[in-house]
Amino acid sequence: GRLNADNARFLLLAVLIVLYMLCGAAVFSAIELPTEREAKERWEERLENFTRRHNLSRAELRHFLREYEEASVAGIRVDDIRPRWDFTGAFYFVGTVVSTIGFGMTTPATVGGKIFLIFYGLIGCAGTILFFNLFLERLITVIAYVMKSCHERQLRRKGVLPHNSRRGSGTSEVDSLAGWKPSVYYVMLILCVASLIISCCASAMYTPIEGWSYFDSLYFCFVAFSTIGFGDLVSSQNVRYDSQGLYRFGNFVFILMGVCCIYSLFNVISIVIKQSINWILKKLACKCCHRCQRRLFRSRRNVVMPGNVRSRRNISIETDVVNESDTDGRRLSGEMISMKDFLASNKVSLAIMQKQLSETANGYPRQMSSNSKQNGFSGGVGALAIMNNRLAETSVDR
């Protein structure tokens, strides 16, 4: 039934992620392994020349290098850098903690600091994720409003809407915009462009100030904004900068805006991925399984509700919206849903997403229903949870 459908989605997504990771590992290994071997050979050659020139044993030199590695972990560097744990350095550190970036260039070395980090990060990360979720809601509302305004302007140019009409002043405008739904793909495109603009502007600031190449600056922006946080490149680590206060403020603003935009983009992309998974499941569903599922459903339906003949549902091809009353009745009665019902219900999530964008643009109130419909990935926590909650709120028929 419904549980089997959710398990199928979960297993397919897990398999796809594993395959994606295997392909990524093969590509990175092919690209980076030869460079790593060349660097190791050059290092061994330099180490041999240094020990021969200064009459040192390899064991003594390696012991000294291990001590330097320990000092490096504690924040000691050859070049002068700002103190890691002054107030500004500590503020930068907690920013990387609550945003889940975690560059790793600064880590607590004391037991007290590590214990405090556990509780501090638990509350801070949860609060920041909540902030990102609320930002996502408002960003979707703004994007939907702008897209609706552009659509209204196009209708007025075509003469469908009168030029002097006001919002909500008549029924002609409402009727003309009743079937309008902003596409989730347009929302994804807008977020991609916004993220790219922020990254390019931030890179233009990092390149002259940090001394990085423009490509390295773009690389840092993606690693930081996506909260991957490798730590190979970290901004605002030198002792002195020109216009230091202004640069640190700009660095903070760019990272905040970039993380918010990339977080929102990840959520929208996850909706598209879910649609792709539903499409794959539909293609994998064979006719034999379909007939077996229908027979099982019919036998189960006859046991629970004998003599009750139900009409088949009609699915709108234009909107992919399904009349769910029949399905909801089967769920409440504990009956199994047929494979056709399962495949049809998977079409609804994209339309619901579009409906949510349309309702936020038109200003319609969102109402919760006791029988709110669930999509295949409903519930959960983290990045996808806020989307699912918003979709569930707007899945009630107006």
C-alpha positions as CSV (number, residue, x, y, z in Angstrom):
1,G,0.0,0.0,0.0
2,R,1.1,3.5,0.8
3,L,4.0,2.2,3.0
4,N,5.3,0.1,0.2
5,A,5.2,3.1,-2.2
6,D,7.2,5.2,0.2
7,N,9.7,2.4,0.7
8,A,10.1,2.1,-3.1
9,R,10.8,5.8,-3.3
10,F,13.3,5.6,-0.4
11,L,15.1,2.6,-1.8
12,L,15.3,4.0,-5.3
13,L,16.6,7.3,-4.0
14,A,19.2,5.5,-1.9
15,V,20.4,3.5,-4.9
16,L,20.6,6.6,-7.0
17,I,22.6,8.4,-4.4
18,V,25.1,5.5,-4.0
19,L,25.5,5.3,-7.8
20,Y,26.0,9.1,-7.9
21,M,28.7,8.8,-5.2
22,L,30.4,5.9,-7.0
23,C,30.6,7.9,-10.2
24,G,31.8,11.0,-8.4
25,A,34.5,8.9,-6.6
26,A,35.7,7.5,-9.9
27,V,35.9,10.9,-11.6
28,F,37.7,12.6,-8.7
29,S,40.1,9.7,-8.3
30,A,41.0,9.9,-12.0
31,I,41.5,13.6,-11.9
32,E,43.2,14.1,-8.5
33,L,45.2,10.9,-7.9
34,P,48.0,11.6,-10.5
35,T,48.5,15.1,-9.0
36,E,48.7,13.7,-5.5
37,R,51.4,11.1,-6.6
38,E,53.5,13.8,-8.3
39,A,53.3,16.0,-5.2
40,K,54.3,13.1,-3.0
41,E,57.3,12.4,-5.2
42,R,58.4,16.0,-5.1
43,W,58.1,16.1,-1.4
44,E,60.1,13.0,-0.9
45,E,62.8,14.4,-3.1
46,R,62.9,17.7,-1.1
47,L,63.0,15.8,2.1
48,E,65.9,13.7,1.0
49,N,67.8,16.8,-0.2
50,F,67.2,18.7,3.0
51,T,68.4,15.8,5.2
52,R,71.5,15.4,3.1
53,R,72.3,19.1,3.1
54,H,71.9,19.6,6.9
55,N,73.2,16.2,7.9
56,L,69.9,15.2,9.6
57,S,68.4,11.8,9.9
58,R,65.0,11.2,8.4
59,A,63.6,10.1,11.7
60,E,64.5,13.3,13.5
61,L,63.1,15.4,10.7
62,R,59.9,13.5,10.6
63,H,59.5,13.9,14.4
64,F,59.9,17.7,14.0
65,L,57.3,17.8,11.2
66,R,54.9,15.9,13.4
67,E,55.3,18.5,16.1
68,Y,54.6,21.2,13.6
69,E,51.5,19.5,12.5
70,E,50.3,19.5,16.1
71,A,51.1,23.2,16.3
72,S,49.2,23.8,13.1
73,V,46.1,22.2,14.5
74,A,46.3,24.5,17.5
75,G,46.4,27.5,15.1
76,I,50.1,28.1,14.7
77,R,51.2,29.0,11.2
78,V,54.5,30.0,9.6
79,D,53.0,33.2,8.2
80,D,51.5,35.9,10.4
81,I,47.7,35.5,10.7
82,R,45.2,37.0,13.1
83,P,44.7,35.3,16.5
84,R,42.2,32.5,16.0
85,W,40.4,33.0,19.4
86,D,40.2,36.8,19.7
87,F,36.6,38.1,19.7
88,T,36.4,38.6,16.0
89,G,38.0,35.2,15.3
90,A,35.6,33.5,17.8
91,F,32.6,35.2,16.2
92,Y,33.7,34.0,12.8
93,F,34.0,30.5,14.2
94,V,30.5,30.4,15.8
95,G,29.2,31.7,12.4
96,T,30.7,28.7,10.7
97,V,29.2,26.4,13.4
98,V,25.6,27.6,13.4
99,S,25.6,27.8,9.6
100,T,26.9,24.2,9.5
101,I,29.7,25.3,7.2
102,G,32.5,24.2,9.5
103,F,35.7,25.2,7.7
104,G,37.9,23.4,10.2
105,M,40.6,26.1,10.3
106,T,39.6,26.8,14.0
107,T,38.5,24.0,16.4
108,P,38.3,24.0,20.2
109,A,41.4,22.4,21.8
110,T,40.1,22.3,25.4
111,V,37.7,19.8,26.9
112,G,35.5,22.6,28.1
113,G,35.4,24.1,24.7
114,K,34.4,20.8,23.1
115,I,31.7,20.1,25.6
116,F,30.3,23.7,25.2
117,L,30.4,23.3,21.4
118,I,28.1,20.2,21.5
119,F,25.3,22.1,23.3
120,Y,25.9,25.4,21.5
121,G,25.9,23.8,18.1
122,L,22.8,21.8,18.9
123,I,20.7,24.9,19.6
124,G,22.5,27.1,17.1
125,C,22.2,24.8,14.1
126,A,18.5,24.2,14.8
127,G,17.8,27.9,15.1
128,T,19.7,28.7,11.9
129,I,17.9,26.0,9.9
130,L,14.6,27.5,11.1
131,F,15.8,30.9,9.9
132,F,16.6,29.4,6.5
133,N,13.2,27.8,6.3
134,L,11.4,31.0,7.1
135,F,13.6,32.8,4.6
136,L,12.6,30.2,2.0
137,E,8.9,30.8,2.6
138,R,9.3,34.6,2.1
139,L,11.5,34.2,-0.9
140,I,9.0,31.9,-2.6
141,T,6.2,34.5,-1.8
142,V,8.3,37.3,-3.4
143,I,9.2,35.3,-6.5
144,A,5.6,34.3,-7.0
145,Y,4.4,37.9,-6.6
146,V,6.9,39.1,-9.2
147,M,6.1,36.4,-11.6
148,K,2.4,37.0,-11.2
149,S,2.9,40.7,-11.8
150,C,4.8,40.0,-15.0
151,H,2.1,37.6,-16.1
152,E,-0.6,40.3,-15.5
153,R,1.4,42.8,-17.6
154,Q,1.6,40.3,-20.5
155,L,-2.2,39.8,-20.3
156,R,-2.8,43.5,-20.4
157,R,-0.5,43.9,-23.4
158,K,-2.5,41.2,-25.2
159,G,-5.8,42.9,-24.3
160,V,-7.0,40.1,-22.1
161,L,-7.1,42.3,-19.0
162,P,-8.2,46.0,-19.1
163,H,-5.3,48.4,-18.4
164,N,-7.2,50.3,-15.8
165,S,-8.2,47.2,-13.8
166,R,-7.2,47.0,-10.1
167,R,-6.4,43.9,-8.1
168,G,-9.6,42.3,-6.9
169,S,-11.9,45.0,-8.6
170,G,-13.7,42.6,-10.9
171,T,-14.2,39.0,-11.9
172,S,-12.6,39.3,-15.3
173,E,-9.1,39.5,-14.0
174,V,-9.7,36.7,-11.6
175,D,-11.1,34.5,-14.3
176,S,-8.2,35.3,-16.6
177,L,-5.6,34.4,-13.9
178,A,-7.5,31.5,-12.5
179,G,-5.5,28.9,-14.4
180,W,-2.2,30.5,-14.1
181,K,0.5,28.6,-12.2
182,P,4.2,29.8,-12.0
183,S,6.4,26.9,-13.0
184,V,8.7,25.4,-10.4
185,Y,11.4,25.3,-13.1
186,Y,11.2,29.1,-13.4
187,V,11.6,29.4,-9.7
188,M,14.7,27.2,-9.9
189,L,16.1,29.3,-12.8
190,I,15.6,32.5,-10.8
191,L,17.3,31.1,-7.8
192,C,20.2,29.8,-10.0
193,V,20.6,33.3,-11.5
194,A,20.5,34.9,-8.0
195,S,23.1,32.5,-6.6
196,L,25.3,33.1,-9.6
197,I,25.1,36.9,-9.3
198,I,25.9,36.8,-5.6
199,S,28.9,34.4,-6.2
200,C,30.3,36.5,-9.0
201,C,30.0,39.7,-6.9
202,A,31.6,38.0,-3.9
203,S,34.4,36.6,-6.0
204,A,35.1,40.1,-7.4
205,M,35.6,41.2,-3.8
206,Y,37.7,38.2,-2.7
207,T,40.1,38.2,-5.7
208,P,41.9,41.4,-5.0
209,I,41.7,41.4,-1.2
210,E,42.6,37.7,-0.5
211,G,44.9,37.4,-3.5
212,W,43.1,34.4,-4.9
213,S,42.4,33.8,-8.6
214,Y,38.9,34.5,-9.7
215,F,38.2,30.8,-10.3
216,D,39.4,30.0,-6.8
217,S,37.1,32.7,-5.4
218,L,34.2,31.1,-7.2
219,Y,35.2,27.8,-5.9
220,F,35.3,29.2,-2.3
221,C,31.9,30.8,-2.8
222,F,30.3,27.5,-3.7
223,V,32.0,25.5,-1.0
224,A,31.0,28.1,1.6
225,F,27.5,28.9,0.4
226,S,26.6,25.2,0.1
227,T,27.9,24.7,3.7
228,I,30.3,22.0,2.4
229,G,33.2,24.0,4.0
230,F,36.4,22.1,3.1
231,G,38.6,24.7,4.7
232,D,41.3,24.8,2.1
233,L,40.4,28.4,1.3
234,V,39.0,30.6,4.1
235,S,38.3,34.3,3.9
236,S,39.2,37.0,6.4
237,Q,42.2,35.1,8.0
238,N,45.0,37.6,7.4
239,V,46.1,40.0,10.2
240,R,45.5,43.2,8.3
241,Y,43.3,44.2,5.3
242,D,42.7,47.5,3.6
243,S,39.4,48.8,4.9
244,Q,39.3,45.8,7.3
245,G,36.0,46.6,9.0
246,L,34.2,47.1,5.7
247,Y,35.6,43.9,4.2
248,R,34.6,41.8,7.2
249,F,31.1,43.3,7.0
250,G,30.9,42.5,3.3
251,N,32.2,39.0,3.8
252,F,29.5,38.4,6.4
253,V,26.7,39.8,4.2
254,F,27.8,37.8,1.1
255,I,28.1,34.5,3.1
256,L,24.7,35.0,4.6
257,M,23.0,35.9,1.3
258,G,24.8,33.1,-0.5
259,V,23.9,30.4,2.1
260,C,20.2,31.5,2.0
261,C,20.0,31.4,-1.8
262,I,21.8,28.1,-2.2
263,Y,19.7,26.6,0.6
264,S,16.5,27.7,-1.2
265,L,17.9,26.4,-4.5
266,F,18.6,23.0,-3.0
267,N,15.0,22.7,-1.7
268,V,13.6,23.5,-5.2
269,I,16.0,21.1,-6.9
270,S,14.9,18.4,-4.4
271,I,11.3,18.9,-5.7
272,V,12.5,18.3,-9.2
273,I,14.5,15.2,-8.1
274,K,11.4,13.8,-6.5
275,Q,9.5,14.3,-9.7
276,S,12.2,12.4,-11.5
277,I,12.1,9.6,-9.0
278,N,8.3,9.4,-9.5
279,W,8.8,9.2,-13.2
280,I,11.3,6.4,-12.9
281,L,9.0,4.5,-10.6
282,K,6.2,4.9,-13.2
283,K,8.4,3.5,-15.9
284,L,9.5,0.6,-13.8
285,A,6.0,-0.4,-12.9
286,C,5.1,-3.3,-15.2
287,K,1.6,-4.2,-16.3
288,C,1.7,-7.5,-14.5
289,C,2.3,-5.8,-11.1
290,H,-0.4,-3.3,-12.0
291,R,-3.0,-6.1,-12.6
292,C,-2.0,-8.0,-9.5
293,Q,-2.3,-4.8,-7.4
294,R,-5.7,-4.1,-8.8
295,R,-6.9,-7.6,-8.0
296,L,-5.6,-7.4,-4.5
297,F,-7.3,-4.0,-4.0
298,R,-10.6,-5.2,-5.4
299,S,-10.6,-8.2,-3.1
300,R,-9.8,-6.1,-0.1
301,R,-12.4,-3.5,-1.0
302,N,-15.1,-6.2,-1.4
303,V,-14.3,-7.5,2.1
304,V,-14.5,-4.2,3.8
305,M,-17.3,-2.6,1.9
306,P,-19.3,-5.3,0.1
307,G,-21.6,-4.3,-2.7
308,N,-20.2,-0.8,-2.9
309,V,-19.2,0.0,-6.4
310,R,-17.0,3.0,-6.8
311,S,-16.6,5.0,-9.9
312,R,-13.2,5.4,-11.5
313,R,-11.5,8.8,-11.0
314,N,-10.7,11.2,-13.8
315,I,-7.3,12.7,-13.9
316,S,-6.8,16.1,-15.6
317,I,-3.9,16.0,-18.0
318,E,-3.5,19.7,-18.0
319,T,-3.0,20.2,-14.2
320,D,-2.4,16.6,-13.1
321,V,-4.7,17.3,-10.2
322,V,-6.5,14.2,-8.9
323,N,-9.8,14.0,-7.0
324,E,-8.6,12.5,-3.8
325,S,-11.9,11.9,-2.0
326,D,-12.0,8.3,-3.2
327,T,-8.4,7.7,-2.2
328,D,-8.8,9.3,1.2
329,G,-11.8,7.1,1.9
330,R,-9.7,4.0,1.2
331,R,-7.0,5.2,3.5
332,L,-9.4,5.8,6.3
333,S,-10.9,2.4,5.9
334,G,-7.5,0.7,5.9
335,E,-7.8,-0.6,2.3
336,M,-4.9,-0.8,0.0
337,I,-4.4,1.7,-2.8
338,S,-4.1,0.4,-6.3
339,M,-0.9,0.8,-8.3
340,K,-2.8,3.1,-10.7
341,D,-3.9,5.3,-7.8
342,F,-0.3,5.3,-6.5
343,L,1.2,6.3,-9.9
344,A,-1.5,9.0,-10.4
345,S,-1.1,10.5,-7.0
346,N,2.6,11.0,-7.7
347,K,1.7,13.5,-10.4
348,V,0.2,15.8,-7.9
349,S,3.2,17.2,-6.1
350,L,4.5,19.5,-8.8
351,A,1.0,20.9,-9.4
352,I,0.7,21.4,-5.6
353,M,4.0,23.3,-5.7
354,Q,2.7,25.5,-8.5
355,K,-0.6,26.0,-6.7
356,Q,1.3,27.1,-3.6
357,L,3.2,29.7,-5.6
358,S,0.0,30.9,-7.2
359,E,-1.9,31.2,-3.9
360,T,1.0,33.2,-2.3
361,A,1.0,35.5,-5.2
362,N,-2.7,36.1,-5.2
363,G,-2.8,36.5,-1.5
364,Y,-5.2,33.6,-0.8
365,P,-5.3,32.5,2.8
366,R,-3.8,29.1,3.5
367,Q,-6.0,26.8,5.5
368,M,-5.1,23.6,7.2
369,S,-7.4,20.6,6.8
370,S,-7.8,17.7,9.1
371,N,-7.5,15.5,6.0
372,S,-4.6,17.2,4.5
373,K,-3.0,15.2,1.8
374,Q,0.4,13.8,2.0
375,N,2.9,13.6,-0.8
376,G,5.4,10.8,-1.2
377,F,8.1,12.5,0.9
378,S,5.9,14.2,3.5
379,G,7.1,14.9,6.9
380,G,10.8,14.6,7.9
381,V,13.2,17.2,9.1
382,G,15.9,19.3,7.5
383,A,16.1,20.9,4.0
384,L,13.1,19.1,2.5
385,A,10.8,19.3,5.5
386,I,9.7,22.9,5.0
387,M,8.8,22.3,1.4
388,N,6.7,19.3,2.4
389,N,4.9,21.2,5.1
390,R,4.2,24.1,2.7
391,L,2.9,21.6,0.1
392,A,0.7,19.9,2.6
393,E,-0.8,23.3,3.6
394,T,-1.8,24.2,0.1
395,S,-3.0,20.8,-1.0
396,V,-6.6,21.5,0.1
397,D,-9.1,22.2,-2.7
398,R,-10.3,25.7,-2.7
